Amino acid sequence: MRRPWSQHKQTTLFAIFFVCALAGMLLLTRIKEKESVINPFTLQAVSFLEGRFDIPIKTLLEKHNKNSVDFVQHKNKYYFPLPPAVSVLLIPFIFLFGITYAAPILHYLLIILAAYFAYLFFKRRGLDANTAKWLVYGLMFGSAFFGVCIFIGYVYVSHLLAVTLAFAALYEREGRDRPWVIGSLTALTCATRSTAGLAMILFFGVSELLIKNDWRQKIKRLTVFFLPIICVSSVLLWFNFARFGNVLDFGYKTSILTMHPEHENREKYGLFHPYYIGQNIWYNFLNPVRPYATGGWNVDPRGINFFIVGPIFLWLLALRGWTRDRLAAVITVAVTLVILLCYYCTGAVQYGTRYFCDFLPFLFLLLADVFKQQPLDRIVQLVLIGSAGINLFLANILRMKY
């Protein structure tokens, strides 16, 4: 009969594997010489400080390695199309650390905050400390979140902020459950990544509707929840009008794009179209990591199988029973996934499937419920350790190429 591991041994072994994986991640996040450009969110933040929304072409060429890809040219001015929450958040970091280091420091800080709020959420969800720590390990080193942690030089920071806000909102909901706090965090997410914001609206909205309260109480809570979202959405629509003269023009459709066939497909089918579903299913769920005939591994920057990066999600098949949160999470993931599968681009350059970060916290909510029903045993721990090692190995191959 095997003797159970002592708590001290489990903690020590976890600390060893966590520190090793974290060290590997930090080595991967080093900024290469060709990446030594100013983050586009930082450029936008500087423009905000100068009282303008466009980014001067001189600044763009000097600070961004003469690269205007993903920017929008409108009436001889250049704009960055992504929602502005990251840029606004970067303003105090620019004052404290300068324009070169503001975004990298925020990047590392958000990794820490995402892990912190995830751990607090798992604990409030009813998991013991050991299980909560291993799920945080899975988040950081065995999921799509890992892929946005290792790229520090571009738009990946927006995914980190969206994941952090989502876990903070889930933590709040498991505790004091104040709709104005959850609504404010959701509103900030809408101003960070539109699909991540939509995912939060779906989850908290559907979950609220499924509560067995009287309708007056539901309407009151939903009104308080949606008020900050409506306010922030109004500002975003005004932001579009100020830049492009159209409240519904976010700039994505006319952004400068050099990837092929993405450019031709966007011109022919638009941003969203069922035509893209087949290619997106391939890159997100089927695309393997293949060895070259000449040696080495082909890690596709357009995306690789979601379950290769995060095999822990196969344990979702073990979930039994339905609650309002589980139903809301499944609806949220399904709706957001359909939207992303209809999008013209997979998210390249990336390791894994970075767009899936938009609904990743809700998958971890379901995983937390799985491990409330059954223990997170040594087999699961070994899978998490193995996936971390594989991800570090494959991501290093990709980072050497890009």
C-alpha positions in Angstrom: 0.0 0.0 0.0 1.5 3.3 -1.1 1.9 6.0 1.5 0.5 9.4 0.7 3.0 12.1 0.1 3.4 14.5 2.9 2.3 18.1 2.5 5.9 19.3 2.8 7.1 17.0 0.0 4.2 18.1 -2.3 4.9 21.8 -1.7 8.7 21.3 -2.3 8.2 19.4 -5.5 5.6 21.9 -6.8 8.0 24.8 -6.0 10.8 23.1 -7.9 8.7 22.5 -11.0 7.2 25.9 -10.8 10.5 27.7 -10.5 12.0 25.7 -13.4 9.1 26.4 -15.7 9.1 30.1 -14.7 12.8 30.4 -15.4 12.2 28.8 -18.8 9.4 31.2 -19.6 11.5 34.2 -18.5 14.3 33.1 -20.9 11.8 32.9 -23.7 10.4 36.4 -23.0 13.8 38.0 -23.6 13.5 40.7 -26.2 15.5 40.0 -29.3 17.3 42.8 -31.2 14.9 42.7 -34.0 12.0 43.1 -31.5 13.6 46.2 -29.9 10.8 48.5 -31.0 8.3 50.5 -29.1 5.1 48.7 -28.4 2.2 50.1 -30.5 0.1 50.6 -27.4 2.9 52.7 -26.0 2.9 54.8 -29.2 -0.8 55.3 -28.8 -0.4 56.3 -25.2 2.2 58.9 -26.1 -0.2 60.3 -28.7 -2.9 60.5 -26.0 -0.5 62.5 -23.9 0.0 64.8 -26.8 -3.7 65.4 -27.2 -4.1 63.4 -30.4 -5.5 60.0 -31.5 -3.2 59.4 -34.5 0.4 58.3 -34.4 2.7 60.6 -36.3 4.4 58.8 -39.2 7.8 60.1 -38.1 7.3 58.5 -34.7 6.0 55.3 -36.3 9.0 55.0 -38.5 11.5 55.9 -35.9 10.1 54.0 -32.9 8.5 51.0 -34.6 11.3 49.7 -36.8 9.7 51.3 -40.0 6.9 48.9 -39.6 3.3 50.0 -40.2 1.7 46.6 -40.3 -1.7 46.4 -38.4 -1.9 50.2 -38.3 -4.7 52.0 -40.2 -4.0 54.8 -42.7 -6.9 57.2 -42.8 -6.7 60.6 -44.5 -2.9 60.6 -44.5 -2.8 59.8 -40.7 -1.9 56.5 -39.0 -4.0 54.9 -36.2 -3.7 51.8 -34.1 -7.1 50.0 -34.3 -7.1 47.9 -31.1 -9.2 49.1 -28.2 -7.4 51.7 -26.1 -7.5 50.4 -22.5 -3.9 49.1 -22.6 -2.7 52.4 -23.9 -4.5 54.3 -21.1 -3.1 51.9 -18.5 0.4 52.5 -19.9 0.4 56.2 -19.3 1.5 56.1 -15.6 4.1 53.4 -16.6 5.5 55.8 -19.2 6.0 58.5 -16.6 7.6 56.0 -14.2 9.8 53.9 -16.6 9.9 55.7 -19.9 8.5 54.6 -23.3 11.0 51.8 -23.9 10.3 49.8 -20.7 6.7 50.7 -19.9 5.1 47.9 -21.9 7.5 45.2 -20.9 7.1 46.0 -17.2 3.3 46.0 -17.5 3.6 42.7 -19.4 5.4 41.0 -16.5 3.1 42.6 -13.9 0.0 41.3 -15.6 1.3 37.8 -15.7 1.7 38.0 -11.9 -1.7 39.5 -11.4 -3.5 37.0 -13.7 -1.9 34.1 -11.7 -2.8 35.8 -8.4 -6.4 36.4 -9.2 -6.7 32.9 -10.7 -5.4 31.4 -7.5 -7.8 33.5 -5.4 -10.7 32.5 -7.6 -9.8 28.8 -7.4 -9.7 29.0 -3.6 -13.0 30.8 -3.4 -14.5 28.2 -5.8 -13.8 25.6 -3.2 -10.5 24.1 -4.2 -7.8 23.2 -1.7 -4.5 25.2 -1.8 -2.6 22.4 -3.6 -5.2 21.9 -6.3 -5.4 25.7 -6.8 -1.6 25.9 -7.2 -1.5 23.2 -9.8 -4.3 24.8 -11.8 -2.4 28.1 -11.8 0.6 26.1 -13.0 -1.6 24.8 -15.8 -2.7 28.3 -16.7 0.8 29.7 -16.9 2.6 26.8 -18.6 0.0 24.5 -20.0 -2.6 26.6 -21.8 -3.0 29.3 -24.5 -2.0 31.9 -21.8 1.5 30.6 -21.9 1.7 31.6 -25.6 0.9 35.2 -24.9 3.3 35.4 -21.9 6.4 34.6 -24.0 5.9 37.2 -26.7 6.6 40.5 -25.1 7.1 42.9 -28.0 3.7 43.5 -29.5 -0.1 43.2 -28.9 0.0 40.2 -26.6 -0.2 42.4 -23.5 -3.9 43.0 -24.3 -4.6 39.2 -23.8 -2.8 39.3 -20.5 -5.0 42.3 -19.3 -8.2 40.6 -20.5 -7.4 37.3 -18.7 -6.5 39.3 -15.5 -9.7 41.2 -15.6 -11.8 38.1 -16.2 -10.3 36.2 -13.2 -10.7 39.3 -11.0 -14.4 39.5 -12.0 -14.8 35.7 -11.3 -13.1 36.2 -7.9 -15.4 39.1 -7.1 -18.5 37.0 -8.1 -17.5 34.2 -5.8 -17.2 36.6 -2.9 -19.1 39.9 -2.4 -20.7 39.6 -5.9 -21.2 43.3 -6.4 -22.7 43.8 -9.9 -21.2 47.3 -10.3 -17.7 45.9 -9.7 -18.2 43.0 -12.1 -19.7 45.3 -14.6 -16.8 47.8 -14.4 -14.3 45.0 -14.9 -16.3 43.7 -17.9 -16.4 47.2 -19.3 -12.6 47.5 -19.0 -12.3 44.2 -20.8 -14.6 45.5 -23.6 -12.1 48.3 -24.0 -9.2 45.8 -24.1 -10.4 43.0 -26.4 -13.9 43.1 -27.9 -14.4 39.3 -27.9 -13.1 38.9 -24.4 -15.6 41.6 -23.3 -18.4 39.8 -25.1 -17.4 36.6 -23.4 -17.7 38.2 -20.0 -21.1 39.8 -20.8 -22.4 36.4 -21.9 -21.2 34.6 -18.8 -22.3 37.0 -16.2 -25.5 37.9 -18.0 -26.6 34.3 -18.6 -25.6 33.3 -15.1 -27.6 36.2 -13.6 -30.6 35.2 -15.6 -30.4 31.7 -14.4 -30.4 32.7 -10.7 -33.7 31.8 -9.0 -34.5 35.3 -8.0 -37.6 37.4 -8.7 -37.5 39.4 -11.9 -37.3 42.7 -10.1 -34.1 41.7 -8.4 -32.6 40.3 -11.7 -33.5 43.5 -13.6 -31.9 45.6 -10.8 -28.7 43.6 -10.8 -28.5 43.5 -14.6 -29.0 47.2 -14.8 -26.2 47.9 -12.4 -24.0 45.4 -14.3 -24.6 46.9 -17.7 -24.4 50.6 -16.8 -20.6 50.8 -16.8 -20.5 48.6 -20.0 -22.9 51.0 -21.7 -20.8 54.0 -20.6 -17.5 52.5 -21.8 -19.1 51.3 -25.1 -20.3 54.8 -25.7 -16.8 56.1 -25.3 -15.4 53.5 -27.7 -18.0 54.4 -30.3 -17.1 58.1 -29.9 -13.4 57.1 -30.2 -14.2 55.4 -33.6 -16.0 58.5 -34.8 -13.2 60.8 -33.7 -10.7 58.7 -35.7 -12.6 57.4 -38.7 -15.8 59.5 -38.9 -18.0 56.4 -38.3 -19.0 55.0 -34.8 -19.0 51.5 -36.2 -15.6 51.7 -37.9 -13.1 50.1 -35.6 -10.3 50.1 -38.3 -9.8 46.4 -38.5 -11.1 46.1 -42.1 -8.7 48.6 -43.5 -5.6 47.9 -41.4 -2.4 47.4 -43.2 -1.9 43.7 -43.8 1.0 41.9 -45.5 0.1 38.3 -44.6 -1.1 36.1 -47.5 -3.7 34.6 -48.1 -5.2 36.6 -45.1 -5.0 39.8 -47.1 -6.8 38.4 -50.1 -9.4 36.6 -48.0 -10.3 39.7 -46.1 -10.7 41.7 -49.3 -13.0 39.0 -50.7 -15.0 37.8 -47.7 -14.6 40.5 -45.1 -13.6 40.2 -41.4 -16.1 37.5 -40.5 -17.4 34.8 -42.8 -18.2 31.0 -42.6 -15.5 30.5 -45.3 -12.9 30.8 -42.6 -14.3 28.1 -40.3 -12.4 25.2 -42.0 -9.0 26.8 -41.9 -9.5 28.0 -38.3 -10.6 24.5 -37.1 -7.4 23.1 -38.7 -5.1 25.6 -37.0 -6.8 25.6 -33.7 -7.8 22.0 -33.2 -6.0 19.7 -35.7 -2.7 21.2 -36.7 0.0 19.0 -35.2 3.7 19.7 -34.6 5.5 17.8 -37.3 9.2 16.9 -37.7 11.0 18.1 -40.7 12.6 15.4 -43.0 15.9 17.2 -42.6 15.6 17.3 -38.8 14.0 19.6 -36.2 10.4 20.5 -35.6 7.9 22.5 -37.6 6.0 24.7 -35.1 3.4 26.5 -37.1 3.1 30.3 -36.2 -0.5 30.3 -37.4 -1.5 28.0 -34.6 -1.2 24.4 -33.3 -3.7 22.0 -31.8 -5.2 23.5 -28.6 -4.9 20.2 -26.8 -1.2 19.8 -27.6 -0.6 23.1 -25.8 -3.1 22.2 -23.0 -3.8 18.5 -22.6 -5.3 19.3 -19.2 -8.5 20.4 -20.9 -9.2 16.8 -21.9 -10.3 16.4 -18.2 -13.3 18.6 -19.0 -14.8 15.4 -20.3 -15.0 14.2 -16.7 -17.3 17.0 -15.6 -20.6 15.7 -14.3 -23.8 17.5 -13.7 -25.0 21.0 -14.6 -25.2 24.2 -12.6 -26.0 27.7 -13.8 -22.3 28.6 -13.8 -21.4 25.6 -15.9 -24.2 26.2 -18.3 -23.3 29.9 -18.6 -19.6 28.9 -19.1 -20.4 26.4 -21.9 -22.7 28.9 -23.7 -20.0 31.6 -23.4 -17.2 29.4 -24.8 -19.5 28.1 -27.6 -20.7 31.5 -28.8 -17.2 33.1 -28.5 -15.6 30.1 -30.3 -18.0 30.3 -33.2 -17.2 34.0 -33.6 -13.5 33.4 -33.5 -13.8 30.5 -36.0 -15.5 32.9 -38.4 -12.7 35.5 -38.1 -10.3 35.9 -41.1 -7.1 35.5 -39.1 -5.9 32.9 -36.6 -3.7 35.3 -34.6 -0.3 34.7 -36.1 2.4 35.1 -35.1 1.7 33.0 -32.0 2.4 29.9 -30.1 -0.8 27.9 -29.7 -4.1 29.7 -30.0 -3.9 33.1 -28.4 -7.4 34.2 -29.3 -8.7 31.4 -27.1 -7.5 33.5 -24.1 -10.8 35.4 -24.6 -12.7 32.6 -23.0 -9.9 30.7 -21.2 -10.9 31.8 -17.7 -14.3 30.1 -18.2 -12.7 26.9 -19.2 -10.7 27.0 -16.0 -13.9 27.6 -14.1 -15.1 24.3 -15.6 -11.8 22.6 -14.7 -12.1 23.9 -11.2 -15.4 22.1 -10.9 -13.9 18.9 -12.4 -11.3 18.8 -9.6 -13.9 19.6 -7.0 -15.5 16.3 -8.0 -12.3 14.3 -8.2 -8.8 14.8 -6.8 -6.1 16.4 -8.9 -3.8 13.3 -8.6 -0.3 12.5 -9.6 -1.4 11.6 -13.2 -2.8 15.1 -13.7 0.3 16.6 -12.1 2.6 14.7 -14.5 0.5 15.7 -17.5 0.9 19.4 -16.4 4.6 19.0 -15.9 5.0 17.2 -19.2 2.9 19.8 -21.1 5.0 22.6 -19.6 8.2 20.9 -20.7 6.9 20.3 -24.2 5.6 23.9 -24.5 8.9 25.4 -23.4 10.7 23.2 -25.9 8.4 24.0 -28.8 8.1 27.6 -28.0 11.8 28.0 -28.0 11.9 26.6 -31.5 9.3 29.1 -32.6 11.0 32.0 -30.8 14.3 31.3 -32.6 12.5 31.7 -35.9 10.5 34.8 -34.9 
